[in-house]
Amino acid sequence: MTRQDFYPSYAKAAAVYAQEYPPGSNKPWPYDKPVQQRAIENLFKDVVDPSTQEYYKSKDGEPPRKYITDIVRVRTFEGKEYLYSNGYVRFYTMFGDLKIEVCNKQEAHEHANFLHETRPDPKDGHIKRFTMGIEDKVIKYDLSWTPENIDKLLELQSPRGCTLTLWDDKSSPPGKECPDIEMFKTKPFDYIYRDEYLTPEEKELAIRQHEALTGQQITTSSTSSKANKKG
């Protein structure tokens, strides 16, 4: 049995590097592991049985489980919409003691775009395509915004429920919470982001309440909500 990968974004990021080779090298371009990935690998020393490579379970026999505290509906600069989640995983040590680790944005991964050059291989003189460096790094999203995908994420929501957040790469402020799960699933992004569901009076009240709390003047309201926990 293969243990569940709660952090798939790291393997996806590393896979891009595995295809890239500098001139004269038979080793791929080095992948610099992010700090959190190194922390997770350290954690695995305590929560994975080295003899079976399976996770340890709780004292009651419960396996590790992921919980989602925030579902984010993101609109990119290109106008496409995706989903990702933030939350945590409950792991256990060999003695059944609980260890909680953050588990954020695993429905997206960092993708490196490489610079290439065609030149003779110093080893055999043959013309080959080589990697000369990293041009830039972008975030690639793996989960499209659909009602079905939202339902799948809601199945993992924490016992206290989860927030529903809109994130617009082109706007300021970029983040805004959605007050209703059906709205989050079905309504256009701007309908929620621009508070089109509110009356003018409700918009004004929300703005004043936000300004009173933050001391900042804004032109759009900010609301908060929790997704109702499914029964």
C-alpha positions, 0 to 999 in steps of 0.5 A: 500500500502506498501512503497518501501524499498530502504535499503533491505540489513539491513533486510536481515542482521537482519534476520540471527540473528533472527534464533539464540538463546543463551543457556537459552534464548528465545530472538534471538542473538542481532543484532547490527545495523550499523551506516547508518541503525540508520541514515536511521531510524532517517531520516524516522521520517522526510520523512514518514507519521506516520499515513499512514506509507507512504513516503511524496511526493514532492510539485509536487506530486513526490514520493521518487526515487532512482538514481544510480551513479555507477554500480559495477561488482565484482569478488569474491575470489571464481571467481563468478561475481555479481553486486551492485550499489551506489547512492542516494535516493531523499526523501521529508518531510511533507512540500515537502522539498527535503532530499537526502540520500546515498544509497550504495550496497543494492544488497548485505548484511552482513551475520553473520556465527555463532558458535553452540554447542549441549547441555542441555537446562538449562530451561528444560534439553532437548538437543538442538542446541544453538548459542555460538557466531559469527565466522565471517561475510561475504558479500553475493551478491544478484544480479548476473552479467547478461546483463539483471540485468545491464539493470535493474540497468541502468533504475535507473541511475542518470540524469548525467549517471553512472560510470561502475566499475570493482572490483576484490577481489583478485587484487591490485588495486582492482577497475577499471572503464570500458569504454563501456557499451556493454563491461561491459555487455558481455566481460570477466572480465579480458578482461576489467581489463587487458586492452586487448582491447587496443593496446600496444601503447594505454596501454602505453599512459594510464599508463603514463597519470595515473602516471602523475595524481597520481604520482604512478607507475603502470603496468596497465592503468586506464580509466574512463567512463560514461554510456550513459544515455538511451533516 
